[in-house]
């Protein structure tokens, strides 16, 4: 097939095709992919602006070609293309399709459950599409027994709509939470994933300013990736999962009931530690509340990790997680509390309690806030931290990145590439970022506002501006922007460690010795939660070092 509209002749290369063949080998049921696109109008009737029509045609072409190529991978898959005039067409109306392109995924010969993807499955959404095929084709949702029991309490219908973006690594997980629920309760739950930037009017209607943005109905929503128990509780009760009572929780399964080591955090440090712990003969488990791979999955491109001249952060995160998964269970959950007990520690999650001899905190760090008026009120409504997740929402809009380190400049370059009218603001007169990033910023012609700090985020329902102050002159002015990307540093996730008596420094980082040991026997730490360089390569090294220290200490104890 010839190269049309800028698309490559083949969307799925041979390496990816081989991976899909291996992945789809487990399919026990036939799966149908139904793509819905608009047929050429022939110039009749009221039409959208030419630019919008061209974008829709490109997205539609991509969608049908991707579905066709995926279906060609396995005899278990079939692609049906539906060309309709509009949403009022009988075929579209019968399937409830109102926006184009759309893809419906369902097990062959079955009407429910259906996984609906509204918009072309670009980037991370394509990963969600593939995972939905596996789930429906095996007939296994993978939902934990405790979550299935909770879901049985649901008494009214829920249409779960997850707004996503192509660069958001957390969005597929949230969309698949919805599909799990739809598979377990097809009588009451339906699942949809919407590509936000392709349907800006819909995103505006639901006030989507950060993704994943999950609507559990017209009026109830949550922003961010949720653990399965938290998602199911929100779905059933339209309220957050409450903190458990002391000692609450089910027993852990046999393979992780009494692990030698519980690793808290599934970023580079935690995954590296898992590999080294298992290879040392220890029984370990990794608990992670978000995406495995940590914040590296949010990095558009990594160019300083040995062995990879240039690799997408999401891909590197997948490689690290896949390697660790060969050795230990990787469990997506949220730790609700940790208590000391005889011989170790009890780690409480909504599903179970892990009785561990030792703990490794590889909990990483989160973004710092600006700490100015309007920031909290407009968070997720133009005030954001993740350029990879939310950058697509600001295409053709004005935005500012606040910060002067590697993250700030990387975000600015990524946003520029997406078509955002971006400016960088830094409180000093020189960046602290790598020279290569500074040169790239200059080469791209991205303007910089020096010696300035944020004073207030302005706007009513959404961000309308950022009031800033020049620290040299004292002069204040307002930047007219619709997005404020905050990249002013990180704060360690050390609260759980501090509650156990672990020493924390003035910046909130866990204090460790040269063997990654804390002041509390049996507790270790590695990676960004310890402060320091906060690089992927140092986190990997510290994780390995910590696991070896755990093994050495256990050997000495006998």
N, C-alpha and C positions, 0 to 999 in steps of 0.2 A: 504494500500500500504506500502511495506517495506521501511525502511530508506535506501535511495540510495545516494551514493556519499557525505555523510555527511549532506544531507538535512533532516529536520524533516519530519515525516510521513505526517503531516498536516501543511501547511503554514499559513492558516487562522484559528486562534483559535475561540472558541465559542463566546467570547465577541466581537471580531472584526467582526465576521459573523453577529451578531445581529445588530451591528452598520451599517454595509453595507446594511442589509435588510431594515432598517429604511431609510437609505439614498436613496436606489434605489426604494423605494415606490413611488417616484414622477415621475418615468420614464413613459412617454407617448408614446414612440416609442421603437421598438426593436433595440438593439445595437449588432453589431457583433464584436468579437475580433478575428482577424486573426493573429496567431503566425507563423512565418517562421523560421525554423531551418534546419540545414544541416542534410541530411540522412547519415548514416554511409557509409564511402567511400569503405570499404572492402579492403583497402590497395592498391587500384589502383590509379595510377596517382601521381602527386607531392603533398606531404602533408606538413603541417606546423609542426614546432617543437612539440614534444610530450607534453611539458608543455602548449603550446598555445592550442593545440587540447583538452587537458583535461579541461582547463578553459572554452573553448567554449562549450564543452559538458555539463559542470556543469551549465553555464549560460543558455543554451538552455533548459535543464531539468527544471531549476527553472522557466523560462518564461512560458513554456507550462503548468506546474502544477499550477502556480499562475493564469494564464488565465482560466484554467479549474475550479479552485475553486471559482474564482470570478463569472464566468458564472453560476455556480450552485446555487448562492445566489438568483437569480431572474429569473422567467420565461421569462422576457423581454430580457435576455442576451443569447448569443450563442457563443461558441468558436469553431473555425475551425483551425485545426492544418495542416500546410503545410510543408511536409518534401521534401526538394529539394536537388539536387546534388551540385549546386553552383548558383552564381548570373546569369549565362547564361541560367539556366533552364527556360523553357517557363513560368512556373507559377510565378517564381520570377521576370522574366523580365516583365511580364504583369502587375505586381503590383509595379514595380520600386524598388524592394528590392535588394540591393547590399551587405548588411552586415548582419551578423547573430550573435545572434538571433535578430529578429525585430517583432514588433507588430503593426498592423494597426487597428485602432478603427474607426468605421463608423456606421451611422444609418442604420438599416436593409433596404434592397431594394434600397439603394442609393449609388452612386459611389463617390459623393462628399458631404460635405467635409470629408477629412480623417485626423485623427491625427496619425502621425507616430512616434513610439518610437523605436529608433535604439539602441539596447542593452537591457540587462535584466533589468526590472524595479525594482531595489533594492532600499531600503530606501525611500528617499523623492520622487524618481521617481514613486514609486508605488502610492503615494498620488496623483501625477499628473495624473496617469492612471485612478484612481477612479473618480477624478473630471472631466476628459474628458468624461467619460461614462455618468455622470450626465448631462453635458452640451449638448452632442449629443442626449441623450435619452429624454431630455425635449425640445430640439430644441431651447433653449434659450441661447444665448451667454452671456447675462448679460452686454453687452457693452452699455455705456452711449450714449444717443442720439447725443450729441456733437461729440463723437468719430466716430459714424456711419456716420455722415454728413461729417466729415473730410476724412474718408476712401473712400467716394464716389469720391473723387478727384483722387484716384489712377488710372493710365492709363496703367501701364505695369505690367507684371507678377513679383511676388516676391516669392521665396522659402525661408521661414524663418527657420533657423536651430539654435536651442538653445542647446549649449553644457552644460551639467550638471554633477553633481556627486551625489552619494547616500546620502552624508551628508549635502548637500546644501539646507537649508530651503527656499532660495529665488528662486531657479531654477524652481519649479513647477509654481510659479506665472508668471515667464517670459514665460515659455512654453505655459501656458494657455492664455497669452496675444496673442500669435501667433495663437492659436486655435480660439479665439474670432474673430480675423481678418479673418481667413479662413472660419468661419461660416458665416460671414457677406459678404465676397467677395470670394466665392468659385471659381469664374471665374478667379481670378487673384492671389489669395494667397493660399499657401500650408504651412503646419506647421509640423515641425519635432523636436523631442527632442533626443539628442545623449548623451549617457553615455560616457563621455570623457575617463575615465581610461580603458574602455574595448576596445577602438579603439585608441591606442596611436599614430599610424601613421596618422590617420585623424586629431587628435588633434594637432599634430606637424605641419601638413600641413597648418592648419589654425591658428597656433601660439596661441593656447589656453593655457594660463598660470594661469587663474583665471576664476571662474564661478559664475553666469551664463555669458556665452560668446555668444552673439547673432549675427549671420551672416544674414544680410538682402540681401545678395548677395555674390558674390565671394570676393569682395574687401571692402565692407562696414560692419563694426562691432561695437558693443557697449558692454562694460563689466559692469555687475551689473543689479540689478532688476530695471525696469523702471515703472513709473506710467502709467496707460492706455493712458492718453492723450499724454505723452511723447513718448510712444511706437508707437502709431498710427502716430504721426507726423513724427517720424524717418522713419517709414515704407513707408509713402507716399513721403516724400521729401528727404530722405537720409541725413538729417541734424537735429540737436537738436532743441527741442521746444524753441522758443525765449521767452524772458521775455515779459510779457504782458504790454501794455500801462496802465497808471494809470486809475483806474476805470473800466478796462475791465473785463468782466466775465458775465455769465448768472445768472439769479436769482436762489436761492436755492429752492428745493422742499418744499412743505408746512410743512412737519414734522420737518424740520430743518431750516426754513427760518429765524426765529428770536430766536435762542436758548439762554437760560440763560447763558450757558457755552460752549465754544469751547475748547476742550482739544487737544493740539498739541502734538502728540506722542502716539503710541499704545504699549508701553512697560508696564512692571508691574505697574509703577507709574500711567500712564495714564489710564490703564484698571481698576485699583483699584478705582481711582477717579471717573470714569464713573459709576461704580456700586453704590458708595456712593452718587453721585450727583443725580442719578435717584431715588434712594430709599428715598432721601430727598425731592423729588417732583419737582426737577429741570429738565428742558429740556436740554439735552446735546448731543454733537456729538464728536466723536473721529476722528481726521485726522492723518493718518500715511502714510509715503511715501514708506515704505518697508514692512517687514513682521510683522504682529501683534504678540506681544510677546516680541518684542525688541531683545536685544543682548542675552537674555537668550536662544533663539532658536538656537544659535550658540554653546552653551555649550554642549559637548557630554553627560555628566552626572552631575546632581545636587544632592549633598548629604548633603546640609546644609539648606534646606528649610523645616520648620516645617510641619509635617504631611506626608512627603515623605522621607523615609529612603534613597531611591535612585530612581531618575526619570530622563529620558532623557530630556535635555533642551527643545528640540522641543515639546515633549509631554506636559511639564509644560506650555509652551507658548500657546499651543492649548487649554489647560484647562482654563487658564486665559482669553483668547480671547472669548471662547465659553460662559463663564459665563457673561462677559461684554456685549456680543452680545444679551443676553436675555433682556437687559435693554435699550441700546442705539444703534444708528447706528454707525458702524465702517466703515469708508470711506477711501479707499486707494487712495491717491492723493498726490500732492505736493503743499504745500503752496507757492505761488509766491510773496506774500506781505501782510502786515497788516497795516491798517491805522486807526487812531483814528477818531471817528465820534460822533455826539451828542448821548449821552446815551450809548456809548460803543465803539465797534471796528468792522471794516469791514475786514474780512479775505478772501483774494482772492486766489482761486484755478483756474486751467485751465477750470474747468467745471462751477463754480458758485462763488457767493459771499455769505459768511455767515455773518449775522449781529448779533453780540453777545454782551450781556451785560458785560460778563467777559471772561477772558482768563486764561488758565492754561498751562504753559510751562512744558511739561514732555518730552522734546525733546532729553533727554539722552546725550550721549557723543560718540565721534568717536575715532578711534585709532590715536595715535600720530605717526609721521614719525620719521625716524632716522635723517633726515636732512643732508645726506651725498651725494656726487657726485654719479651718476649712479642710485640712488633710483627712481627718477621720470621717467627716461628713460626706466627702466626695470620693472616698476610697471605692474603687471599682466603678466609679462614674467619671473616669478621666484621670484619677490618681492611681497609678499602677507601678509595679516593680518589674514585671516580666515582659521584656521586649519580644521574646520568642513567642510567648502565649498571646499577647494582646496587641502586638505591633500591627497586625493586619487590620485591626479595627480603626486605625488612624491613618490609613492611606489617603493621600490627597488632603490631609489636614495638618494644621500647625501643632507642633508639640515641642517640649523641651526636656532634655535629659539633665538632671541635676547630679553632678559628681565629677570627679577628675581622675579616677583610677581605671584599671583595665576593664572592669565591668561597664562603666559609664561609656567609655569610648567604643567598646565592642557593641554595646546596645545602639549607640548613635549610628555606627556604620551599618548595622543590620537594618535599622529603621529607614535610613537613607535608601538602602537597596529596595525596600518595600514600597517606596514612593511617599514616605512621610516627609513633610517640610520640617526638618529637625534642626534644633539649635542646642548646643551644649552650654551649660552654665557651671562655673567652678568658683569656689570661694577664694582661691589663691590666684597668683599671676603665672603659674606654671603647673602642668599636669604631673602626676606621679605615675602615670601609666607607662607601659613599655614604649620605647622609642618607635618600634615598628607600627604600633597603633596610632601614635601621634602623627607619623608621616602619612599614614593612610587617611586620617581625618583631614589633614591639610590637602592631600591629593583630591579628596572628594569634595572639597570646598564647603565643608560644614562650618557654619559660623560659630564663634565662641564668645560668650560673655564672661569676662574675667572679673575677679575680685568682687563677686556678688553672691549674696545668699538669699534664700527664700524667706519671705516675711508672712505671706498669706496666700492660700489657694482660694480663688474667688469663683463664684458661680452659684446658681440656685439649685437646679436639678442635676446639672452636669458642670464640669469644669469649663469656665469661660476665660480664665486668666490666672496669671501668677504674679503677685506683687513681689518685687525684688528690691534689695538694697545694696548699693555699692559700698563695700566696707572701707574703701579709701576716702570717698567723698561724702558718704552719708546720704547721697541722693537716692530717692525711691522712685520707682516707675512700675507700670503694670505691663507685662507681656501678654498679648492677646493670643492664647493658645487653648487648644481643646484637650491636650494631653500633657500630663506631668509624669515622666518616668524617673522614679527615685532610685539613685544608685550611689548612696552616700556611705557605704560601708555595711558591715554585718555585725549581728549580735549572736553570740553562741547560744545554742539550745542546751543549757546546763541546769535548768531548774530541777529536774528529777534527780540529778546527781547531787546538787546542793542539799536537797531534802534528805539525802542519805548521809550527810555529813562530809561530803567531798569538798575539799578546799577549792575556792573559786577566786580568781584574781579580780582586780578592779574593773577590768573590761568584761567580766562575766565568763572568761575562759577557764577551763578546768586545769588545775596545776598538776603536772606529771613529772616523774623523774626520767632518767635516760632510758628506762625500760618501759615507758608508757604506763607506769603504775601510779595510782593516786595515793593519798594518805590513808584511805580506807582499804584494809586487806580484802582482796578478792574483787576489787573494782579497778578497772583499767580504762583508758581513754585514748582516742586517736582521731586525727583529722582536724577539720575546721573548728570543732568544739574546743580544741586546745589552743586556738589562736595561731600565731606564727605566720608562715608564708602563705598558707591557704591556696595551695596549688594541687592539681589532680595528682601529680607525680609524688608529691610529699605525702599526701593522704594515703596513697597506696602503700608507700614504704612504711608509714607509721602503723597502718593496719596490720601489715605482716609482722612488724616488730612487736606489736602488742600481743598478737596470737602466740608468738614464740615465747614471750615472757609468761603468758598464762600457762603454757605447757611446761616451761621450766619450773615455775613455782609449784605446780601440781605434782611434778616429779619429786621435788624436794620434800613435799609434805607426805609423799608416799600414798 
